[in-house]
């Protein structure tokens, strides 16, 4: 039986490789120790006894640190892409009864009624304050909402131990670890995103987050994959089909994972 939370597994990796690069985006990179400190500073701003916390942010280091912050406090994060229809975002956050929303000021008008915690692109930890990890393995880690094609979106709740168990299996099967660079390509509300992020951060690898500009075009994405020395690409079949149709395959990729 898995007796560990996602954040506890991440903290163990922080202790093992504090100076290794945990994640990088178009603006900067952060080591495992730096990402942990960033998550701690965000966690200290969350309301006490939070159960669910919305996350509506651009993809980047700030989003990853915010998710870790929520997990550290023993709450579950409820992610939504800022590009989703406003009514869908509001439905998800209202239905989940979030205690706060971590976001950026550019999206403040999406949810005026909720308590907001702003984490802007490029910001540094606000202080050295930290928050104790209060999560348990059977606590919920996140709620992902379905597409709602047959009606209103439905939230699927996943516990910490489910994720840790899955990531342990992923690590055994594919040998991900130090030296690997995982591409972060999926939207935050898909389970592939969980695989990209936590298979990386619980194994000592590096998560590479391309800009919207690089993500929007297959040729630019392939160039990004090559420049950032990405070794693992995890995505839907249409992503692999787009790469196959390109003039040249990205260099350095040792593993493609796909399903859907």
N, C-alpha and C positions, 0 to 999 in steps of 0.2 A: 504494500500500500504506500502511495506517495504521501509523505508527511512534510511537505514543503510547499510554500507559496511561490508565486512567480517572483515576487520581490526578494524573498529570501534566497532563491536560486541566483538571482541577479547579484545580490550583495555578496554571495559567495564568489562569483566571478570577479567582482570588483576587488575583493581581497586577493584573489589569485593573480590578476593582471591589471593593476591599477593604472599603469601608464600606457597600456595598449589602446589603440583608437577604437572606440565603441561605435561611433557614428559620425557621418560627415554629410553636409549638404552644400548648397552653392555658396554659402557665406563662410563656413568654418567647419572645424572638426572638434570633437570632444573625446577625451580619454574616458575610460570606465570610471575613474575616480571623479572626474569633472562632471560627467553625466549624473552620477549618483548625488553629488553635491547640489546640482541644479534641481534634480527631482526633490531633494530634501527641502530646498528653499520654497518650492511651489507647494509641497505637502503641508508646510507650516502655515500656509494661508487658507487652507481648506477649513470649512466649518467643522467643529467637533461633532463626532458621531455621524458623519456623513455616510449615507448608504449608497446613493447613486450620484455621479457627477458627470455632467455632459461635457464633451470635448468637441468644439467646433473651431477648427484651426487649419491654416495652410500646412501642407506637408513640410516637415523640417525637424531639426533637433528639438525645437520647443514642443512640438506635438509628442515626440517620444518621451521627453522628460515629464510632460504633464501626465501621460498614461502611467508612468512609473510612480509618480507622486500619488495618484489616486490609489494605486495598488498598495503603496506603502502605508497608507492610512486605513487600509482594510475595507475600502469602498470599492464599488464597481463602476467602471467608466462606460459611458454611453456615447459612442462616436457618431458624428455626422459630418459629411463633407459640406463646406460652405456653399458649394454649387448646387446642392439639393434644393428642390422647391421649398420656399419658406414655410408653406403649410405643412409639408412633410417633417421638416426639422422641428417645428413647434409641436406637432403631434407626438413625435418621438420623445421629446424632452418632457412634455406634459404627462404623457402616458407612463413614463418611467418615474415621474415625480422626483426629478433631480433636486438635490439640495443646493447645487451651485453649477455654474457653467464656466469652464476654462476656455477662453477665447482671445481674440485680438480685437482692438477697438474698431477696426474697419467693419467688423460684423456685429457691433453692439446693438444695432437696431433690430436684429433677428429675435431677440428675447428680452425685452425690457423688464419683464416681470420677475425674472430670475436673478439671483445673486450672481454677479460676474467676477471672475478673477482674470485679470489681463496679463498675458504673457506674450510680449511682442517679439517679432522676429529680430534676432541678433542680441536680445537682452541677456544680461548676466545674472547669476543668482543674486537676489535682493539683499541677502545677509547670510551670515554663517549659521543662522539658526537651523535647527533640524527637528524632525518629528519622529517619534518612536514608531517602529513598525508594529502595528497591532493586528495585522491580518492573520487568518487561520487558513489551513489548506482547504477547508470546506466552505470558505467564504466565496461569494460570487466575484469573478474577476471583471467581467464585462457583459453587456447586453447588446447584441447585434440585431438590428431590425431587418426583417425580410423585405423584399421589394414591394409587397402589397399588391401584386398583380391580380389577386382574387378578392381584394377588399382592403381594409386598413392594414398597414404594416404590423407585423407581430414580432415582439421581442423574444429572442432566444438567449437564455441566460446560461453562462458557462462558469463553472467553479475553477478556482486556482489549481487544484490538484489535477483536474482534467487536462489543463493546458500543460502543466509540468510533465505529466505522464506522456502526453503526445510529443512534446519536444524531446524528451529522453529517447523515445522511439525514433524520431526523425534523426537525431544525432547518431544513434547506433546504425541506422540504415544507410545514411549518406555521408557519415564521417565528417560533418561540419565542425570546424574548430579554428584555432588561431591560424592566421594566414589567409583564411577565406574572406571574401567580400561579397555580401549578399545585396542584390539590387532590391530597393524598395519601390515597387511599381503599382501595387494594388491600391484601390481605394480603401479607406479605413473601416468601412462597414462590411467588408468581406472577410471570410476566415483565412484567405490567403495572406492577408495583411498580418494576421496573428502569427502565421507560420514564418513570414519574412522577418518580422521584428524580433519575436522571442526565440526562434531557433538561432538567431544571430547573437542576441545579447546574453543568452544563457550558456553559450558555448565558447565565448572568447573571440568570435569573429567580428567583422566590421560591417555596419549597415550603411549603404551608400544611397542617398536620397537625391534624385535628380530634380532640377527645377521644372516648373510647368513648361517652359520653353523646350527643354530637352525631352520631356515626356510626350510632347504633342506631335512628334514627328519620328518615324521609325529610324530614318538615317541618323538623325541627331541622337536618338537614344542609343543606337549601336556605337556611335562615336563616344558617347558618355561611358558606356560599358567598357570600351577599350581603354579610354583615358584613365578611368578609375580602377582599372585592373579587377573588374568584377569577375568572380569565379563561379557564382551560382545565380541563375535566373529562375524565378519561381512565378508562374503566371498561368492565366487561362490559355487554352489552345489557340485563340486568335492572336495572342502576342507572339507565340512561336511561329504561327503561319506568316505573320507580318515580317518577322526576322528572316524566315526562309525565302521570302520573296525579294529581300534586299539584295543589293549588288554584291555584298560581302558579309560574311558572318563576323560577329565580334570576336576579337582575339582574347584568349585567356580563359574563356568560360569552360569549366570542367564538368558542370552539371546543369542540366535543364530539368525542372520539375513542373509538371503540368497536370491539370485535371479539371473537370467541370461537367 
